[in-house]
Amino acid sequence: MNSQGFSFTKLLKSQWGTNPLFKGSYSYVAAGSCGDDLDSMAKSLPGISKDGVPPLRILFAGEMIHRTHYSTTHGAYFSGIREANRLLQLYQCGGLLDLLNHLYNFKY
């Protein structure tokens, strides 16, 4: 039992720092890369619809592909918003996420 009175039955702890395949790795932009490379990685797959029907998509979001907030938690969040908006546009849904995106981009 911890100091707040909670007892845990299971715990899953990341061990990136001791994993021999990663050694605590993090994403980085390779030498010679540019923002256009990040934009290319952020494109959904497949990019072409067949017979006028929107295809199912594989979308990419995360801290590694946000062009201006690269390698940050908020970059991961914003890229998730971007991909959710992409789905809303693809399937012609409403704009709740557009409103949230506007609020989070508001300059205080």
N, C-alpha and C positions, 0 to 999 in steps of 0.2 A: 504494500500500500504506500502511495506517495504522500507528500505533505498536504495535498488537497483532499485526501480521503478516497482517491480512486485507486482501484487495483486493476491491473492489466492481465488479460489471459493470453494474449498474443502480441508480438511486436515484430514489425518488419523494418529493418534498418538498412538504409543504403550503405554500401561499402565501396563506392566508386574509388576512393583513395587507395584501397588495398587490392582492387581487382587488377590482375596482371594485364588484362586486355585494355584497360582504360587509364589506370594510375591517376585517377582524379581529373580526367580530361575535361575540357570545355570546348565549345565551338569557337572558331576564329575565322577571319577572312584570310585566305591564303595570299601570299605575295603574288602580285600580278593580277589579282581579282579586283572587281569593281562593283558598284551598286547594281549595275545591269545583271551581273551574275546572280545576285540575291533575288532580283525580280524574276529571273528565269526559273530559279528554284521554287518560287512561290506560285507558279502557274499550275492550274489544276489539270488533271489528266482524266479522261481524254479531252482534248480541246475542241473536237469537231463533233457536232451532232449528226446522227444518221436519220434520214427520212423525216427531218423536221422535228423529231422527238428529242428533247434534251436528254443526254446520256447521264447515267449515274456517274458521279464524279469522285475522284480521289483528290482531296484538298490538303494542302500543306500549311500548317501554322506552327509557330514556335519562335523562341527567342533568336534562333539562327537566321531567320529569313525576313526580319523586319529591317527595312532599309535605314531608318534613322535611330531606332532604339535597339540596335543589335546587341545581343548577349545580355539582355535584361529581362526581368520578370514582366515589366510593363510592355516590353516589346512582344513577348509571348501573348499577353492578354490582347493587345491591339491587333496582332495578326489573327487571333481567334475571332475577334469582332469583324475583321475584314473578310474572313472566309465565311462567316455566318451571313454577312451582307451579300456575298457572292451567291450563296444558295438562295437567299430571298429573291435576288434579281433573277436568277436562273429559273426558279419556279414561280415567279411573279407573286410573291407573298407581300404582306404588309410591311410597315416600316418601323417597328418598335426598335430594332437595332440601329436604324439610322438615327433615331432620336438619342439613344444611348451613346452612340459614336459622337454625335454633335456635342453632347454634354461633356464627355471626357476630353474632347479637343478644345473646349472652351478655355480661353486664356484668363486666368485669375489676376 
